[in-house]
Amino acid sequence: MNEAAAAALSQTNFTPIDTVIVVVYLAISLVIGVMVNRYAGSMENYIGAGRKVGPWLGVATMTGTELGLVTVMYSAQKGFTGGFAAFHMAVIAGVATLFVGLTGFIVGPLRRMEVLTIPEFYEKRFNRKIRILGGVILVLAGVLNMGLFLKAGSMFIVGVTGMASEGAALKWVMVGLLTLVLSYTTLGGMISVVLTDYVQFVVLSLGLLLATGLAIASLGWNHIFETVHQQLGVAGFDPTVEGAGFGWSYVFWMVITAGFVGSAVWPTAVARALAMESEAAVRRQYSLSSISFAVRFIIPYFWGICALVFITGSEAGSDLKPLFFPSDGGPAALNNLYAMPVFMGRLLPPILLGIVTAGMIAAFMSTHDSYFLAWSSVITQDIVAPLRRQPMSTAARVRLTRILIVLMGGYVLYWSLFYKGREDIWDYMAVTGGIYFTGAFAVLMLGVYWKGTSSFGALLGLLSGLLMLLGLEPIQIASGLKYQTADGQWVERLTSPQIGLLTVGIAIVLTIAGSLIRPDHPGKPEASTGE
């Protein structure tokens, strides 16, 4: 980062008072983790909160998890680059979640079966080998998926507080935030996650509303729309037009990813359903959460749009324009992930900035704790325990889960520092998550609603998800799916959304074909649950 960029980013309203607000909030989270440690003695309590979560608490904790800081960052990035056209993803998410709530699509039957994890369903429905394979693929995709969470969250912190001028600030913030999350997640498990998510939901909601209102008051509605039209044209409002950065294939891909997968297939969301007190509570929770699933996208998109307007269409942000939109031949553009936090650092006054920053750190923690717990519990419950000849004790399962959480923390720190892909964070997440959910969507949907789905069909469906690896930019370049022309332009033979749609189609076809070619025998002995 050059001196001009460092000087511009250091202009923030963040004060020592705001630091106190943030520190006090973080201390509260740690205290909660310590206090609930004694209630996390069984795996049902540790990863399922004893199945005592009611619909209203479920709404709050699900919103706290799904509206993570990485969600805010990648959504703001999409708003900054795509304008109001990005709102189509929010509409899709809200409508799909409402559909799941009204119908109980996938999550209802899973709760009825009283499974703790999705791979556990694979064993009850198919066999133990499918459970282990499903667990391995889920962990591979899930751990890769959260690889950039830490970096994105830390970029918000250093941007909004003005620490971006320090070369090592980003790394130190990543280490500090990661240590905090690992501490209270390993102590209290899902009970700690649910309680801290509730507190985070309250703080985050207050911060989101106040910051949004102030942004509108500062920039003005008319000026916001006029500037977006001036900078992006029609593409800033219509995701289907050429130059919008989306397109029809992207929209259909979002129906699957931001829509049905985000609400009914992704394990951190499903974990809330499996912790609910009844199937009726699950459906009510999803119906109520449909609004928050849309809002969790809309507000960060709008923040990104406001950052674009502030930087390109206001006198106060004029010094930032050359940094994010440099002239030809000048220095490289500053990473646009910094745009929204820098805008917030200049817009919000002291104290309010501290509250919003605390809310964003809350969002960061609420996502990390749920993801760490989800993937580590899958390894324990669905890979290690089924492979052992002797049953694992409850204490051994909890202990292994806690060790795995710490190991995953080390991986996340490493990946955040060294991954070099240039795709937007949301596109990276959709691709890596697709390694799991493209196959799992087909196997769950057909396994729940078609009795003819066989173990062999499920095997082929789950394995087909590995095709999504072709959507990662380094692999696209290595395989020739993406190449650079003589004039320096990058060309994609197949875009990541197109690869995703093809993979979903292949997974469905292979699951059906495999089930018809090699059906399960009617007299097959019922699989054990591995508990």
Phi and psi in degrees as a GROMACS rama.xvg file:
@    title "Ramachandran Plot"
@    xaxis  label "Phi"
@    yaxis  label "Psi"
@TYPE xy
-76.7902  172.999  ASN-2
-65.1702  -37.2819  GLU-3
-62.9004  -43.3766  ALA-4
-65.8474  -42.7593  ALA-5
-61.9098  -40.9373  ALA-6
-66.6118  -41.06  ALA-7
-67.0288  -41.4444  ALA-8
-74.6787  -18.0138  LEU-9
-79.3906  -8.09902  SER-10
-83.3576  92.136  GLN-11
-136.799  157.386  THR-12
-90.0268  6.98563  ASN-13
-70.5202  124.964  PHE-14
-121.994  173.169  THR-15
-57.4289  -31.2638  PRO-16
-62.059  -41.0862  ILE-17
-65.0104  -36.1753  ASP-18
-61.8769  -41.1743  THR-19
-62.2858  -43.6978  VAL-20
-58.7974  -45.2482  ILE-21
-65.0097  -45.3239  VAL-22
-63.4223  -42.4752  VAL-23
-61.2997  -42.2749  VAL-24
-63.9964  -44.1542  TYR-25
-63.3066  -36.343  LEU-26
-63.3628  -39.1062  ALA-27
-60.5862  -42.0902  ILE-28
-61.683  -42.119  SER-29
-65.4646  -40.0997  LEU-30
-61.5282  -41.229  VAL-31
-60.0918  -44.9438  ILE-32
-59.6403  -40.6796  GLY-33
-69.3231  -41.0845  VAL-34
-66.746  -34.745  MET-35
-91.7757  1.22542  VAL-36
-56.5266  -38.0395  ASN-37
-71.6227  -13.5563  ARG-38
-93.3065  -1.26355  TYR-39
-102.482  38.1978  ALA-40
-79.2413  -25.3656  GLY-41
-110.128  159.578  SER-42
-65.5818  -33.714  MET-43
-63.393  -39.9879  GLU-44
-74.1486  -40.8547  ASN-45
-67.854  -41.5046  TYR-46
-110.309  -8.61508  ILE-47
-125.722  5.82551  GLY-48
53.7506  31.8755  ALA-49
67.0321  12.9351  GLY-50
53.235  43.4498  ARG-51
-115.187  12.6837  LYS-52
-83.5822  124.595  VAL-53
-85.7579  172.018  GLY-54
-62.7864  -40.7193  PRO-55
-71.6017  -41.7509  TRP-56
-65.2464  -35.3207  LEU-57
-62.4345  -40.8896  GLY-58
-61.0263  -46.1405  VAL-59
-64.5455  -45.9139  ALA-60
-72.5495  -33.952  THR-61
-66.9912  -41.407  MET-62
-64.1909  -40.7784  THR-63
-61.176  -37.1098  GLY-64
-74.7699  -49.2874  THR-65
-73.1205  -26.0776  GLU-66
-94.28  64.3274  LEU-67
-80.8938  168.155  GLY-68
-63.2929  -34.8196  LEU-69
-64.1963  -34.7783  VAL-70
-62.9425  -44.9611  THR-71
-60.9392  -42.6896  VAL-72
-69.0517  -49.6562  MET-73
-70.7874  -29.9909  TYR-74
-69.5907  -42.336  SER-75
-62.1245  -37.6028  ALA-76
-61.9678  -42.135  GLN-77
-66.846  -38.5014  LYS-78
-65.7646  -37.9878  GLY-79
-65.7357  -39.189  PHE-80
-92.7855  -27.3666  THR-81
-113.942  -7.56667  GLY-82
66.2968  -150.063  GLY-83
-68.967  -13.9522  PHE-84
-61.8024  -25.6038  ALA-85
-66.9884  -17.2236  ALA-86
-62.9036  -17.0837  PHE-87
-61.4412  -30.0374  HIS-88
-69.3105  -34.4013  MET-89
-67.5188  -42.3931  ALA-90
-62.1499  -44.6184  VAL-91
-60.4416  -45.2214  ILE-92
-61.835  -43.9019  ALA-93
-66.1105  -45.3561  GLY-94
-66.129  -42.8514  VAL-95
-64.7869  -40.9218  ALA-96
-66.0604  -38.8876  THR-97
-62.6903  -41.2373  LEU-98
-60.2869  -43.7222  PHE-99
-62.9169  -40.4981  VAL-100
-65.165  -41.0483  GLY-101
-73.4872  -32.5363  LEU-102
-104.968  -19.805  THR-103
73.4773  22.0379  GLY-104
-50.8659  116.848  PHE-105
67.4584  -53.8976  ILE-106
-67.8874  -32.0314  VAL-107
-61.3057  -54.7187  GLY-108
-60.4727  -35.3833  PRO-109
-63.3631  -43.4624  LEU-110
-66.6453  -35.585  ARG-111
-63.3131  -33.4687  ARG-112
-79.6204  -9.93347  MET-113
59.8385  39.6982  GLU-114
-84.7763  157.009  VAL-115
-96.5738  -25.8579  LEU-116
-139.11  161.781  THR-117
-64.0447  -45.8028  ILE-118
-58.7759  -27.9179  PRO-119
-62.4538  -34.9335  GLU-120
-61.1732  -40.1329  PHE-121
-57.7341  -39.1609  TYR-122
-72.2236  -41.8422  GLU-123
-64.5671  -34.2545  LYS-124
-88.7849  -33.3155  ARG-125
-121.814  -93.3844  PHE-126
-158.82  177.359  ASN-127
-67.3985  -35.491  ARG-128
-62.4537  -39.4333  LYS-129
-66.8158  -36.0788  ILE-130
-61.979  -45.554  ARG-131
-66.5408  -45.296  ILE-132
-60.6098  -45.5396  LEU-133
-60.9981  -38.046  GLY-134
-66.2791  -41.1578  GLY-135
-63.8433  -46.6131  VAL-136
-65.7707  -39.8532  ILE-137
-61.9702  -44.9319  LEU-138
-66.74  -42.4138  VAL-139
-56.3009  -49.9599  LEU-140
-68.2342  -43.488  ALA-141
-64.961  -42.3755  GLY-142
-70.0611  -41.4383  VAL-143
-60.3656  -39.5743  LEU-144
-60.7377  -37.8753  ASN-145
-92.0521  11.7754  MET-146
-60.6038  -30.5037  GLY-147
-105.106  3.67245  LEU-148
-57.354  -47.8437  PHE-149
-63.8902  -43.3971  LEU-150
-64.7478  -44.2335  LYS-151
-63.5378  -43.6617  ALA-152
-63.9344  -40.491  GLY-153
-68.6156  -33.5284  SER-154
-63.6117  -34.945  MET-155
-63.3868  -47.0334  PHE-156
-61.9289  -49.5487  ILE-157
-69.7426  -28.7695  VAL-158
-73.1165  -44.8402  GLY-159
-75.657  -26.8464  VAL-160
-93.5309  -9.71885  THR-161
86.7397  11.2673  GLY-162
-81.5131  -1.48725  MET-163
-61.7736  -19.1922  ALA-164
-74.6906  -14.3921  SER-165
-91.1849  125.622  GLU-166
-60.0178  -36.5151  GLY-167
-95.4567  -0.109471  ALA-168
-59.086  -44.6779  ALA-169
-59.0342  -43.9774  LEU-170
-66.2007  -42.7228  LYS-171
-67.2659  -37.9881  TRP-172
-65.218  -39.3031  VAL-173
-60.5039  -45.1604  MET-174
-63.6886  -44.0606  VAL-175
-64.3483  -47.1916  GLY-176
-63.2819  -42.2184  LEU-177
-63.1676  -41.8712  LEU-178
-61.3332  -41.6176  THR-179
-62.7381  -47.7468  LEU-180
-63.7648  -44.1655  VAL-181
-61.3962  -34.7176  LEU-182
-62.2516  -55.8669  SER-183
-82.6438  -20.2721  TYR-184
-73.6404  -43.0931  THR-185
-67.5041  -28.0757  THR-186
-73.266  -51.0169  LEU-187
-110.505  -8.13453  GLY-188
60.8189  -146.537  GLY-189
-64.1845  -30.9423  MET-190
-62.5598  -45.7366  ILE-191
-62.8392  -41.1771  SER-192
-61.8429  -46.6861  VAL-193
-62.8293  -46.2146  VAL-194
-67.202  -44.9254  LEU-195
-68.6021  -34.8585  THR-196
-61.826  -35.9893  ASP-197
-65.1889  -46.9607  TYR-198
-60.8492  -42.371  VAL-199
-64.0801  -36.6332  GLN-200
-60.4699  -43.6535  PHE-201
-64.9093  -49.744  VAL-202
-63.5283  -43.7425  VAL-203
-65.8399  -42.2667  LEU-204
-60.1272  -44.6004  SER-205
-60.96  -47.2174  LEU-206
-63.3487  -42.3668  GLY-207
-61.8423  -46.0986  LEU-208
-66.5023  -45.1113  LEU-209
-65.0546  -44.2637  LEU-210
-65.6557  -39.2558  ALA-211
-65.6721  -44.9249  THR-212
-61.402  -40.654  GLY-213
-68.3882  -36.4121  LEU-214
-64.1068  -42.4078  ALA-215
-65.1454  -44.0577  ILE-216
-63.6776  -35.4347  ALA-217
-76.1461  -41.3158  SER-218
-95.8172  -33.0772  LEU-219
87.4405  135.896  GLY-220
-57.812  -52.4905  TRP-221
-60.096  -42.2987  ASN-222
-64.6451  -37.2102  HIS-223
-61.6665  -50.2331  ILE-224
-66.9002  -40.7564  PHE-225
-64.2903  -41.6939  GLU-226
-68.0191  -40.6798  THR-227
-60.8614  -42.7912  VAL-228
-65.4028  -37.8645  HIS-229
-67.5372  -39.8621  GLN-230
-83.2225  -37.2128  GLN-231
-116.668  -15.8402  LEU-232
71.1308  -152.444  GLY-233
-62.696  -30.8284  VAL-234
-61.0874  -19.3864  ALA-235
-78.2701  -4.04673  GLY-236
-127.66  -26.2755  PHE-237
-117.226  112.684  ASP-238
-72.3696  -10.4666  PRO-239
-94.1527  -12.2187  THR-240
-80.4682  158.87  VAL-241
-65.3862  135.153  GLU-242
92.4368  -2.18077  GLY-243
-76.5929  -16.235  ALA-244
82.4925  6.80152  GLY-245
-122.194  -90.7576  PHE-246
96.5964  167.677  GLY-247
-63.9611  -40.1039  TRP-248
-62.6685  -36.5195  SER-249
-66.67  -42.1673  TYR-250
-61.9343  -45.3988  VAL-251
-66.0708  -35.5158  PHE-252
-63.5593  -37.5246  TRP-253
-68.7977  -30.2499  MET-254
-58.3368  -38.1482  VAL-255
-78.9804  -49.4701  ILE-256
-77.5519  -61.2244  THR-257
-72.2727  -21.3503  ALA-258
-90.0035  -93.2593  GLY-259
-71.6409  -39.4101  PHE-260
-66.519  -45.3125  VAL-261
-59.8172  -27.9873  GLY-262
-104.645  -35.3331  SER-263
-115.267  -9.13945  ALA-264
-124.156  -32.6776  VAL-265
-67.7923  127.275  TRP-266
-58.2679  -35.8014  PRO-267
-68.3771  -31.0238  THR-268
-76.546  -43.1709  ALA-269
-64.0305  -31.8241  VAL-270
-57.7955  -35.7897  ALA-271
-66.8685  -39.1836  ARG-272
-64.0889  -40.3631  ALA-273
-73.8015  -14.214  LEU-274
-94.9973  -1.96575  ALA-275
-74.2209  159.186  MET-276
-75.0421  -20.4326  GLU-277
-162.981  166.236  SER-278
-65.1699  -37.5715  GLU-279
-61.1206  -38.5501  ALA-280
-66.2374  -35.103  ALA-281
-60.7274  -49.0908  VAL-282
-66.5895  -38.0785  ARG-283
-66.9921  -40.4304  ARG-284
-60.0395  -45.9162  GLN-285
-65.863  -39.1603  TYR-286
-61.5006  -44.4253  SER-287
-68.4517  -34.9714  LEU-288
-74.7571  -11.6639  SER-289
-59.2417  -35.5302  SER-290
-67.9873  -46.9721  ILE-291
-67.5053  -29.7429  SER-292
-66.2888  -33.0936  PHE-293
-77.7813  -43.0094  ALA-294
-64.8417  -33.9119  VAL-295
-62.2149  -22.6971  ARG-296
-92.5664  -43.9966  PHE-297
-59.7406  -49.5398  ILE-298
-63.6581  -48.643  ILE-299
-63.0652  -36.5476  PRO-300
-56.6953  -45.5215  TYR-301
-64.7195  -37.7362  PHE-302
-61.4018  -41.6939  TRP-303
-63.9492  -39.0793  GLY-304
-63.6937  -44.2155  ILE-305
-63.2889  -35.9009  CYS-306
-63.7057  -40.4275  ALA-307
-61.8926  -44.1438  LEU-308
-65.5278  -43.3448  VAL-309
-61.6951  -41.846  PHE-310
-77.3151  -37.5779  ILE-311
-101.131  -17.2748  THR-312
-131.392  20.3282  GLY-313
-137.905  151.288  SER-314
-68.1167  -35.7236  GLU-315
-64.2916  -28.5678  ALA-316
-107.028  13.5327  GLY-317
-62.6817  -30.4167  SER-318
-71.443  -15.7929  ASP-319
-87.4408  -22.7093  LEU-320
-58.3614  -45.1216  LYS-321
-64.1212  -21.6233  PRO-322
-77.2783  -42.3975  LEU-323
-90.5702  -24.7273  PHE-324
-131.341  68.6951  PHE-325
-69.9509  155.126  PRO-326
-73.9593  161.619  SER-327
-58.6593  134.007  ASP-328
87.889  -7.93151  GLY-329
-85.1763  -172.169  GLY-330
-64.835  159.475  PRO-331
-62.3853  148.538  ALA-332
-64.2717  143.573  ALA-333
-68.0374  142.569  LEU-334
-51.5139  122.338  ASN-335
-70.2771  -4.78309  ASN-336
-65.3046  -22.9872  LEU-337
-77.5292  -15.2188  TYR-338
-59.9268  -51.354  ALA-339
-65.7731  -49.2413  MET-340
-62.6198  -35.4248  PRO-341
-65.8325  -40.9439  VAL-342
-60.6462  -45.2981  PHE-343
-64.9569  -38.1355  MET-344
-63.1089  -29.0186  GLY-345
-91.9438  -27.8589  ARG-346
-78.7784  -47.8213  LEU-347
-81.9858  140.071  LEU-348
-78.0431  163.609  PRO-349
-53.899  157.938  PRO-350
75.5698  -58.1019  ILE-351
-63.2671  -38.1957  LEU-352
-63.6212  -37.9498  LEU-353
-64.9723  -40.4193  GLY-354
-64.842  -45.3497  ILE-355
-64.9422  -42.0011  VAL-356
-63.5007  -41.0558  THR-357
-61.8778  -40.3628  ALA-358
-63.0349  -38.9666  GLY-359
-69.6354  -39.0137  MET-360
-65.4536  -36.3473  ILE-361
-59.3217  -43.6893  ALA-362
-63.6504  -39.7979  ALA-363
-58.3236  -48.7886  PHE-364
-69.0718  -37.9078  MET-365
-65.3952  -29.8399  SER-366
-78.6089  -46.8765  THR-367
-62.51  -43.0943  HIS-368
-62.9337  -42.3702  ASP-369
-66.4408  -40.654  SER-370
-69.2089  -45.3278  TYR-371
-57.5239  -45.0799  PHE-372
-66.8042  -40.5619  LEU-373
-62.5819  -50.3366  ALA-374
-72.1702  -38.9566  TRP-375
-67.0013  -38.0977  SER-376
-69.17  -31.9693  SER-377
-65.215  -43.5264  VAL-378
-60.0652  -44.6799  ILE-379
-67.9026  -52.0596  THR-380
-78.1244  -33.2777  GLN-381
-115.173  -6.89728  ASP-382
-121.602  -58.8512  ILE-383
-69.5449  -52.2062  VAL-384
-60.5722  -46.4942  ALA-385
-65.4691  -25.236  PRO-386
-80.7958  -19.5256  LEU-387
-78.4554  142.414  ARG-388
-73.3296  -36.4539  ARG-389
-100.925  140.178  GLN-390
-60.1308  145.84  PRO-391
-87.701  138.591  MET-392
-72.3036  162.174  SER-393
-60.3114  -43.9281  THR-394
-61.4586  -40.1727  ALA-395
-65.9519  -38.1992  ALA-396
-66.1249  -46.1966  ARG-397
-63.8251  -41.6704  VAL-398
-63.873  -44.8088  ARG-399
-63.5213  -41.4877  LEU-400
-60.1456  -41.3674  THR-401
-66.5963  -39.4671  ARG-402
-63.9414  -42.0857  ILE-403
-64.5287  -35.4706  LEU-404
-59.8788  -43.6013  ILE-405
-66.326  -42.4993  VAL-406
-62.643  -39.5776  LEU-407
-65.3293  -34.8704  MET-408
-60.2768  -40.3056  GLY-409
-63.3285  -41.3898  GLY-410
-62.3519  -46.0969  TYR-411
-59.2802  -40.9547  VAL-412
-63.1485  -44.5027  LEU-413
-62.7493  -48.7365  TYR-414
-65.0414  -38.0225  TRP-415
-63.4794  -30.2856  SER-416
-82.8489  -29.2812  LEU-417
-118.106  -12.2507  PHE-418
-69.8878  134.562  TYR-419
-115.605  11.9576  LYS-420
-63.6359  150.074  GLY-421
-108.421  4.39489  ARG-422
-71.1286  158.132  GLU-423
-58.8911  151.97  ASP-424
-60.4388  -40.08  ILE-425
-62.1693  -41.8723  TRP-426
-66.5415  -37.6399  ASP-427
-60.98  -44.6179  TYR-428
-66.107  -39.5388  MET-429
-64.4256  -37.269  ALA-430
-71.4355  -50.7457  VAL-431
-65.989  -41.6379  THR-432
-63.0213  -31.2095  GLY-433
-63.6399  -23.3233  GLY-434
-56.8098  -37.0868  ILE-435
-88.1128  -54.4398  TYR-436
-78.1164  -21.6262  PHE-437
-63.6554  -42.6604  THR-438
-77.152  -40.4277  GLY-439
-65.4889  -36.0886  ALA-440
-58.9769  -45.4664  PHE-441
-66.6071  -45.422  ALA-442
-69.7631  -40.9891  VAL-443
-65.4658  -49.2418  LEU-444
-61.4277  -50.174  MET-445
-72.1429  -36.3832  LEU-446
-65.5944  -33.1374  GLY-447
-79.9711  -40.6444  VAL-448
-108.507  -4.38254  TYR-449
-129.309  113.174  TRP-450
-65.2832  -20.804  LYS-451
-78.7742  -5.54473  GLY-452
-64.2576  126.191  THR-453
-107.992  170.359  SER-454
-63.817  -39.5192  SER-455
-66.1785  -39.9883  PHE-456
-62.863  -41.4385  GLY-457
-63.7825  -38.4386  ALA-458
-59.3161  -48.8854  LEU-459
-65.3172  -39.4544  LEU-460
-63.5218  -45.1291  GLY-461
-66.0484  -42.6584  LEU-462
-65.5285  -29.3504  LEU-463
-63.5249  -23.9896  SER-464
-61.6976  -21.5857  GLY-465
-64.9979  -17.4167  LEU-466
-62.1661  -21.4594  LEU-467
-67.3391  -15.0058  MET-468
-59.236  -25.9384  LEU-469
-67.9369  -11.6106  LEU-470
-85.0106  -13.1613  GLY-471
-75.1523  134.988  LEU-472
-57.1361  -46.5134  GLU-473
-58.21  -37.524  PRO-474
-74.5998  -35.7275  ILE-475
-59.4059  -43.6892  GLN-476
-67.4526  -43.5394  ILE-477
-65.1507  -33.0344  ALA-478
-89.934  -5.84259  SER-479
87.1644  3.06894  GLY-480
-71.8686  -19.6212  LEU-481
-135.751  129.877  LYS-482
-143.245  162.325  TYR-483
-107.457  130.555  GLN-484
-79.2468  173.983  THR-485
-61.5789  -29.5812  ALA-486
-89.5945  9.74582  ASP-487
90.4229  2.63655  GLY-488
-84.673  140.902  GLN-489
-92.2426  134.476  TRP-490
-123.295  134.404  VAL-491
-108.681  125.108  GLU-492
-70.8583  -39.4921  ARG-493
-135.526  128.532  LEU-494
-77.3352  163.02  THR-495
-59.3325  -42.6283  SER-496
-61.4849  -38.1799  PRO-497
-65.4521  -40.6964  GLN-498
-61.9982  -40.2674  ILE-499
-63.429  -45.9966  GLY-500
-63.6163  -41.6059  LEU-501
-62.5055  -40.6523  LEU-502
-65.7231  -40.9037  THR-503
-61.1833  -45.1424  VAL-504
-62.0229  -43.8481  GLY-505
-62.9676  -40.6721  ILE-506
-62.4662  -43.565  ALA-507
-65.1825  -46.3779  ILE-508
-62.4808  -45.4794  VAL-509
-67.4436  -36.1034  LEU-510
-64.4134  -43.8154  THR-511
-67.8518  -47.3377  ILE-512
-62.9391  -44.8657  ALA-513
-62.7362  -36.1067  GLY-514
-68.5061  -35.9365  SER-515
-75.7157  -36.7842  LEU-516
-71.8151  -42.7431  ILE-517
-132.536  80.3555  ARG-518
-73.4181  156.382  PRO-519
-73.398  146.858  ASP-520
-72.9282  136.416  HIS-521
-56.7433  -30.5577  PRO-522
-91.359  15.2698  GLY-523
-60.8906  129.284  LYS-524
-60.7474  139.123  PRO-525
-67.0859  133.514  GLU-526
-70.606  149.551  ALA-527
-79.7115  166.213  SER-528
-90.2916  -5.5554  THR-529
73.785  11.0703  GLY-530
